[in-house]
Amino acid sequence: MGVSRDAGRGVGGEPGAIRVNVGELVLDGFRVDPDRVSAAFEHELARLVRERGVPLAADGAVSVDALSGLPPLPAGLSARRLGQELARAVHAGLSGRGEVTP
């Protein structure tokens, strides 16, 4: 997983863009449409990054191999809810509120 800030600056000196690259999202034990989970995950993660930023990337690009310590999620969640909860957990890890494995 990689997070980077574009060199170009936007309004007020803020970065022009923040890019999050999630190489693989693995779902074991869930009976949901992976495309719907992925769409909900991307939408929610984009919203969180846009609204709250990515504190771990404040000084430039950061790359991590994995985020661990993610909370257990019930297998009966809808695809939309599962994607949202996964995005929130990933954003928490990228915000320094989770265990990051470099």
N, C-alpha and C positions, 0 to 999 in steps of 0.2 A: 504494500500500500504506500503510495507516495502522495505528499501534499506539497504544493509549491505556490508561491506568489509570483505573479508576473512582474517583470521589472518596471513596466509602465505604471504610472501613478494616475489615480483618478482624482475626484474632487476631494479637497482637503488633505492631500498627501496620502490618502488611503490607496492600497493596491488596486490596480485596474481589474484584476481577476484573481481568484483563488481556484486552483485546480486540485481535485481529489481523484486519484486513480486507484480504484479497488480492483485488484487483479482477479480475485475469485471470491465468491460468496457461496459457501457450502451449507446446504440445509439437509440435515439428517433427521429422520423421524417425523417429517411434516408431509401431509398430503394436501399440497396446495399447488397452484399453477406457478411455476418458477418465474415465468415472464411477468405475471402480475406482482409477485413479490419484488422482483427486480425493479419494476416501474415505481412501485410505492417507496422502495428503499431509496432510489435515486431522487425522487421528488422530495421526500422528507429530508434527506441529507443535504440537498441543495438549499432547501429552506433554512435549515439550521446553520449552515455555513454562511449564507447570505445575512441572516439576522444576528448571529453570534460570533462569526469568524472561526478561526482555528488557532487558538493560543499557542500550540506547540510549533506552529510555523511562523510565529511572529518575527523571528530573526532570519527567515529565509526558508528554503526547501527543507523538508524533513522526510525521511523514508523509514518505514517500519515494516517488518516482515509479518507481524501478527499482533492482534489485540487479544489479550486473554482476560479472563475474569469477567466475561460477559454474563449477564444474569440469565438464569434458566427461563425459557419461555414455554408456555403451555402448548402442546401439540395441536390443540383445537382452534388456534387463532386463525382468522381469515387471512388470505394472502395480503390484503391491504394492511391490516393491523400488524402482521408479522414483519412486513417490510418497514413500516414506521418504527416499530420497536427496535429492530436491528439497526436502523439508521441512528436512532437516539443513543443506542449503546456504543456504536462506532464513534459518533460525535463526542460522546462523553470521554472516550478513550483518547481521542485527538485533542481534547480540551484539558488533558492532564488529570482527569478524574477516573482513570482506569489504569490497568497495568499494560504498558507498551513493551513489546519485545523487539529490540532493535536488531 
